[in-house]
């Protein structure tokens, strides 16, 4: 009888350990998937908000960086390089430095945050 109790206790401990390991694995997997899914959802929600707020946003025709929010000036060269506060106005692409004085050279933003 004592030997049966020892065997039962050992089996119980082994099964309990395996069960706890399985739970830890599920929690870790769910946590990773949940944060990835949440990040993707946040990015999509941000892009949708930006599209509603800035329907005329554009992106760089060379590297695709966007959204870029053009101001009301059709000639982008007018204020390009002009001092403003402690910096200078830049109407160039923030990623690849593409520049065109024509706003029409920029393409409509495709909704992807880059």
C-alpha positions in Angstrom: 0.0 0.0 0.0 2.8 2.4 0.9 4.6 1.6 -2.4 1.4 2.3 -4.4 1.1 5.7 -2.7 4.7 6.5 -3.7 4.1 5.5 -7.3 0.8 7.4 -7.4 2.6 10.5 -5.9 5.3 10.3 -8.5 2.8 9.9 -11.4 0.8 12.8 -10.0 3.9 15.0 -9.8 5.0 14.1 -13.3 1.5 14.8 -14.8 1.2 18.0 -12.8 4.6 19.2 -14.1 3.7 18.3 -17.7 0.3 20.1 -17.3 2.0 23.3 -15.9 4.5 23.2 -18.7 1.7 22.9 -21.3 -0.2 25.9 -19.7 3.0 28.0 -19.7 3.5 27.2 -23.4 -0.1 28.1 -24.3 0.1 31.4 -22.3 3.4 32.3 -24.0 2.0 31.5 -27.5 -1.2 33.3 -26.8 0.7 36.3 -25.5 2.8 36.6 -28.6 -0.1 36.2 -31.0 -2.2 38.6 -29.0 0.5 41.4 -29.0 1.2 40.8 -32.7 -2.5 40.9 -33.5 -2.9 44.0 -31.4 0.0 45.7 -33.1 -1.4 44.9 -36.5 -4.8 46.2 -35.4 -3.4 49.4 -34.0 -1.4 50.1 -37.3 -4.6 49.5 -39.3 -6.7 51.7 -37.1 -4.0 54.5 -37.3 -3.9 54.2 -41.1 -7.7 54.4 -41.3 -7.7 57.4 -39.1 -5.0 59.1 -41.1 -7.0 58.5 -44.4 -10.1 60.0 -42.9 -8.2 63.0 -41.4 -6.0 63.6 -44.4 -7.8 62.5 -47.6 -5.2 64.3 -49.7 -2.2 62.7 -48.2 0.5 61.6 -50.7 3.5 59.3 -50.7 6.9 59.4 -52.3 6.9 58.1 -55.9 10.4 56.7 -55.5 10.4 54.9 -52.1 6.7 54.8 -51.2 7.2 56.6 -47.8 4.0 58.0 -46.6 1.7 59.5 -45.6 3.1 62.9 -46.4 0.7 65.7 -45.6 1.2 68.5 -48.2 0.4 72.0 -47.1 -1.8 74.3 -49.2 1.0 75.4 -51.6 1.0 73.8 -55.0 4.6 74.9 -55.7 6.6 73.0 -53.1 9.8 74.9 -53.9 8.4 78.2 -52.6 9.0 77.4 -48.9 11.5 74.5 -49.3 14.6 75.3 -47.2 12.9 78.4 -45.6 13.8 79.0 -41.9 11.0 78.2 -39.6 11.5 78.4 -35.8 14.7 76.6 -35.0 14.7 74.5 -38.2 14.0 74.7 -41.9 11.0 73.6 -43.9 11.7 70.6 -46.0 9.3 69.5 -48.7 11.6 66.5 -49.6 10.7 62.9 -48.8 11.8 62.2 -45.2 13.1 58.8 -46.2 14.9 59.1 -49.6 15.1 62.9 -50.0 13.1 62.8 -53.3 12.1 66.4 -54.2 9.9 67.9 -56.8 8.5 71.4 -56.9 5.3 70.0 -58.3 2.9 68.5 -55.8 1.4 66.4 -58.7 4.7 64.5 -58.8 3.8 62.9 -55.5 1.3 60.0 -55.7 -1.9 59.5 -53.7 -1.2 57.7 -50.4 -2.1 54.0 -50.6 -3.0 53.8 -46.9 0.1 51.8 -45.8 2.1 53.4 -43.0 5.8 53.6 -44.1 
